[in-house]
Amino acid sequence: MMTHRCPNMEEFKTLLKKHSLKATPQRLAVHEAMMSLGHACADMVTEAIKEKGTTKVTVASVYNILTQMAMLGVYHYRLSSNNKMYFDVNTFKHIHFYDHENHVYKDVIDDELVSMIESHLGRKRFKGYKLESIDIQLIGRPTKKKYVV
């Protein structure tokens, strides 16, 4: 059974401790923002933290924390078509849908499809390379139709 959730605050504190990092107010505020945003760039996380008003941060400090967490494997990162680095709090295996007009990522949870793709590609040989992981991104844009409910 796959886990389809990001680390909660207690699990995040444990991950920090495992990497000999302190659970600073800034790191905790970044993770709290990431838990609600899911996929976000440093500007978005900074804005969310400032809106809450409990922790003082700069975009640079937020970016450094996000990058550090990504390098440790706590978050993943993706480079969007507008050349912004977006971070993903969900590190479990999943597919991304990227709206390249609005620069928004959404998770597509389909364990069966991911398993089929991994099984198929896992049997392939890529001369001179060893397959380490599979990262699937679907790219689209909003349809022009507005549906009235």
C-alpha positions in Angstrom: 0.0 0.0 0.0 1.5 3.3 -1.1 1.3 6.4 1.2 -0.3 9.3 -0.6 0.4 12.2 1.7 3.3 14.5 2.6 5.1 14.3 6.0 3.0 15.9 8.8 4.6 18.4 11.1 5.9 15.7 13.6 7.3 13.6 10.8 8.9 16.7 9.3 10.6 17.5 12.7 11.9 13.9 12.8 13.3 14.3 9.2 15.1 17.5 10.3 16.5 15.8 13.3 17.7 12.9 11.2 19.6 15.4 9.0 21.0 17.2 12.1 19.0 20.3 11.4 17.1 22.4 14.0 13.3 22.8 13.7 13.6 26.6 13.4 10.4 28.7 13.1 11.3 29.5 9.5 11.7 25.8 8.5 8.4 24.9 10.3 6.6 27.8 8.6 7.9 26.8 5.2 6.7 23.2 5.7 3.3 24.3 7.0 2.9 26.5 3.9 4.1 23.6 1.6 1.6 21.2 3.3 -1.3 23.6 2.3 0.1 24.6 -1.2 1.5 21.2 -2.3 3.5 22.6 -5.3 4.9 26.1 -4.9 7.7 28.4 -5.8 9.6 30.5 -3.1 7.4 33.5 -3.8 4.2 31.6 -3.2 5.5 30.1 0.1 6.8 33.4 1.3 3.4 35.0 0.6 1.6 32.3 2.4 3.9 32.7 5.5 3.5 36.5 5.5 -0.3 36.2 5.2 -0.3 34.1 8.3 1.9 36.7 10.0 3.5 34.5 12.6 7.1 34.1 11.2 9.4 36.7 9.6 11.0 35.4 6.4 12.5 36.7 3.1 12.1 35.1 -0.3 15.8 34.3 -0.2 15.6 32.5 3.1 12.5 30.6 1.9 14.2 29.6 -1.3 17.3 28.4 0.6 15.1 26.3 2.9 13.2 24.8 0.0 16.4 24.0 -1.9 18.0 22.5 1.2 14.9 20.3 1.8 15.0 19.2 -1.9 18.6 18.3 -1.7 17.9 16.1 1.3 15.0 14.4 -0.5 12.4 15.9 1.9 10.8 17.7 -1.1 11.2 17.3 -4.9 11.6 20.1 -7.3 10.5 20.9 -10.9 11.5 23.6 -13.3 8.5 25.2 -15.0 8.3 26.6 -18.5 8.5 30.1 -17.0 11.9 29.1 -15.6 10.8 29.2 -12.0 11.7 26.4 -9.6 8.6 24.8 -8.0 8.9 22.5 -5.1 6.7 19.5 -4.3 6.0 18.4 -0.8 4.7 15.0 -2.1 7.7 12.7 -2.6 5.7 9.5 -3.2 5.5 8.1 -6.7 2.9 10.1 -8.8 2.3 11.8 -12.1 2.3 15.6 -12.5 -0.1 17.5 -14.6 1.4 20.9 -15.5 -0.8 23.8 -16.7 1.7 25.7 -18.7 -0.5 28.8 -19.1 -1.0 29.4 -15.4 2.2 27.6 -14.2 0.3 25.3 -11.9 1.1 21.7 -11.0 -1.5 19.1 -9.9 -0.9 15.6 -8.7 -2.3 12.7 -10.7 -2.6 9.7 -8.4 -2.7 6.5 -10.5 -0.7 3.7 -8.9 -1.7 1.2 -11.5 -0.5 3.4 -14.4 2.8 4.3 -12.6 3.3 0.6 -11.9 2.7 -0.4 -15.5 5.1 2.3 -16.8 7.8 1.3 -14.3 7.4 -2.4 -15.2 7.6 -1.7 -18.9 10.5 0.8 -18.8 12.3 -1.2 -16.1 12.8 -4.0 -18.7 14.2 -1.6 -21.3 18.0 -1.1 -21.7 19.3 2.3 -22.4 22.9 1.9 -23.8 25.4 3.5 -21.5 22.8 4.4 -18.8 21.2 2.9 -15.8 17.6 3.9 -15.2 17.4 5.5 -11.7 13.8 6.8 -11.7 10.9 7.7 -13.8 9.3 11.2 -13.7 6.1 11.6 -15.7 4.7 15.0 -16.5 1.6 15.7 -18.5 1.4 19.1 -20.0 -1.8 20.9 -20.8 -3.8 24.2 -20.7 -7.3 25.1 -19.5 -10.0 24.4 -22.0 -11.7 27.6 -23.3 -15.2 26.4 -22.3 -16.5 27.6 -19.0 -18.8 25.0 -17.5 -21.7 26.3 -15.5 -22.8 24.1 -12.6 
